């Protein structure tokens, strides 16, 4: 994940008892892909920071934009030809071994799963608020979160949502950003199934009882480019580049820099990589700072799984992760972050590591 954002998040503006989970009070001070040292935060001091700078000015929202999602990793929204088709069954996402703050991720994911899945007669913002309240979230906050859900609520009579991954957009002592990457299927009035999905920047605060969701920032994307470049077509067609809906929409929009596309293609020659975030749904600024992130301007991407092995999993060979990080640097990235702090970069801060990047590899470009 790269640069975390300022507290206003994704393109669309916008707890169980305030979605409070009995998380241990471990103090975490992380940053999102950041450059240099993390600036002081009102919620706590940050721990190690990566070196992820961003040149361009970010848009005036809190997370990066990206349109509602697309169907399969590399395809756009599509409708099934058969009416009354059955919606795919979704399985609840659970944090695995190696997570630093599993309770924060669980709180974020549980709410997104509740908001993005419903049966006939449960559609609409009011019913979504009721589903949030059923988790123990105070009524007023549940209504506020439902109003921020945007495209997550869709317009179908029924919907099923599958979380693909949950990674940090930023992690500080008392606040966090969890990027919930998901695929969603809905059935409209004709019985046809529509494939979609999005990425939601979920903001949380730590309380005495655990982590409570405070705001949602779903990705809002640009429309697909009318004349996609050769690199765009190649990335979308490459089977070894697994793109979730919002990231695929980013690529199709033509708003992602050529340096990113070329690096993806080069890495895909050797690795099968599962991308979590490109530009949409990511915080606009490095979390806890006012420094723009490289993600919203289309100059970075995050990878959560390499050759089928989750980066956060302790069983994943460190050698695989370090080799991938070095390959990313060789592909032109000036800012590579991950769970391992590497030495020997072209510059003193080409490689970085911190708690936020414990669960993914950030690959950023200066142009």
Buried (B, 14 or more C-beta within 10 A) or exposed (E): BBBBBBBBBBBBBBBBBBBBBEBEEEEBBBBBBBBBEBBEBEBBEBBBBBBBBBEEEBBEBBBBBBBBBBBBBBBBBBEBEEEEBEBEEBEEBEBBEBBBBBBBBBBBBBBBBBBBBBEEEBBEBEBBBBBBBEBBBBEEBBBBBBBBBBBBBBEBBBBBBBBBBBBBBBBBBBBBBBBBBBBBBBBBEEEBBBBBBBBBBBBBBBBEBBBBBBBBBBBBBBEBEEEBEEBBEBBBEBEBBBBBBBBBBBBBBBBBBEBBBBBBBBBBEEBBBBBBBBBBBBBBBBBBBEBBBBBBBBBBBBBBBBBEBBBBBEEBEEEBBBBBBBBBBEBBBBBBBBBBBBEEBEEEBBBBBBBBBBBBBBBBBBE
